[in-house]
Amino acid sequence: MSAAGAPEGDGRPGGSARPSGLLDVLRVASIVLDSEGRIVLWSPQAEELFGYDAGEALGQYAARIMVHEKHLDLVVKLFADVMGTGQSWAGAFPVRRKDGTTRVVEFRNMRLLDDQGDVYALGLCADQSTVHRLEREVALSTRMIAQSPTGLAVLDTGLRYVSVNPALEEINGVPAEEHLGRTAREVVPGMDVDALESAARRVLETGRPVVDQSTIGRTPADPHRDHAWSISLYRLENAFGTVLGVAVSIVDVTEQYQAGIEAEAARRRLALIADASGRIGTTLDLERTASELAEVAVPELADIAAVDLLDAVVQGRRTSLGPAESAVIRALAVRGYDSAEALEAADTPGQVARYASDRLVTECVRTGEPVMLPEVKDEDLVRIARSPEAADLLRRAGVHSYLAVPLIARGEVLGALDLKRTRNPLPFSEDDLLLARELAARAAVQIDNARWYQSARETALTLQRSLLPSHPPVTGGLEVASRYQPAGATSEVGGDWFDVIELEGGKTALVVGDVMGSGIPAAAAMGRLRTATNTLASLGLEPHVLLEHLDRITAGLEQSIATCVYAVHDPHLRQCRIANAGHLPPVRVRAGRSPELLDLPTGVPLGVGGVAFATTTVDLDPGDRLVFYTDGLVETRRDPLDDRLGTLLSLLEGPDRPLEEVCELLLRTLHEPDNFDDVALLVARATAPGGSAGAPAGPEVRA
């Protein structure tokens, strides 16, 4: 341990130093003897050590009251040698105190000469047990301080180094002598000196220690890497309570700190993966699934994330790239965190771009391996961006680290997750790569499911739409409008259909049906039923008879059940003849009256078999409207059906309006985006044939 120079003065006259308490701990006794060995001076400490007061000791032969009688001759001889030769001597002898007890005392004797030439002897005495105790404590402290792996220092009240141990020399990378008399700010400016000095002043003022205060910084020993230290500070005082300074202990806890950082990073990675598991793939919509992946990656993993698929993959084709082949990539999603220029450089979702063979994303999808550039240089940007202009935008955005991870599902490379960092100052690491690969692996399966579902759904939807009719807006005595709304993205296309069939005599057949199930099988079954309905309608069958034929046809279809409403409008009789096979009832809207659900025998769905159907005749005067619909318009999982039907009737209240507008109103208000069912909607308004209302012929039953 190295000591500084002289201690500070205390402001006393003459600049005297503050007293030390060490001599008070030793309780050193001072005794002066004349040349005959008689005591001429006797200090208070001597009174305490030997038990004789000054009055009893002065003038006495010292050997008789200071030394045990068995050592009397030896001591007398030693005294004579000191007085004769002038050489000092030291030793330890047992003494018998005035109270009869014995104590071992250490002696230091030396000859004195006054200005008259007279000779005296000075004896310094201290209790041996006290001396040995202090020796052990000093030796222990010295060894501990010198050999301790903990950095130790003493600062004076001006926070200047007074002493440092070898461990602190090594920690700071500065020799002990270059610490002394200097402050921490001068020796290790790379540390958080303000916090250290603030804590030290607080300890000096209050006496309360500071234990395990953490700090981060750099020292000359390792100027290029941050270290973490645990610092403790204690106030030092002497026996009089005078504040001497602050003791500082410093332990390098960089490994524990790094372990804590790594543990926190691992926790965050697990949380991100758990979050991704819950957020990615909530639907089977391809674009939304890609957006969910990009949203999970920003800003936890990257500042800009893009999800790109090979265009051939989006179109349902397998593809492989040769070494010199470009990649045709479709952007699906992009997310950015406070980086407008980097976002501008990214491909717009839906855009198809060709990336040359030397581009990093091309390399990623060609090899199926990640591409990582921890530190992006200017020449790297042209291999990241789609164009020189985009590279310039990335440069201005401050892109400094890049990572592309392939999206692989079922052994096929679908595309890549493209990640960049601008605001986050850390480069991508191996841990980041592992996390990105985990996210990409989980998301790729969801993306693959979504793209195959989307392909199948588009196929079914194409089939469905090809089977739906295109009817004229006016047929016979009816003005007609219709809508078909496929199911939401979380479900497949259903088997809902409608039809408007012109019959002989100006009549018109109106059909709305719903095949149970979804996808291509339901659409195919719907097409067969629609074809059969058209064929049977041309025969002029009564509605209930037509449904009986459809029932037998449906029973012959594998695992098919359908509901259906079939109505035949006769403009001359101003009526509709309607039969129902398990379907929701149509609504009739008449001027001056509230809309009503037609009271029809419900019947059973087609394909059940064994139950007869019935035909009901209802009036339909010019201006009256009929509204046919499938259950996807009104049924939800949350609301009672009666409430939803009530809402339907309320929407049809009020003045007459164009039928197209009625269709839009009903769909906009009643159909929910996440509905799991298709909607077929058909609205018909009766018109007067040939410009006149016509007249009923013969008796009829009206509803």
Helices and strands as residue ranges (DSSP letters): G 13-15, H 22-26, E 29-33, E 39-42, H 44-50, H 54-57, H 62-66, G 69-71, H 72-85, E 89-96, E 102-113, E 119-127, H 128-147, E 151-156, E 161-164, H 166-172, G 176-178, H 184-187, H 193-206, E 210-217, E 227-237, E 243-252, H 254-279, H 286-297, E 304-310, H 311-314, E 327-336, H 340-345, E 352-355, H 360-367, E 371-373, H 378-384, H 388-397, E 401-409, E 412-421, H 430-467, E 474-475, E 478-485, E 494-502, G 504-506, E 508-518, H 519-537, H 543-556, E 562-570, E 575-581, E 587-589, E 596-597, E 615-619, E 625-629, G 631-633, H 641-651, H 659-670, E 679-686, G 689-691
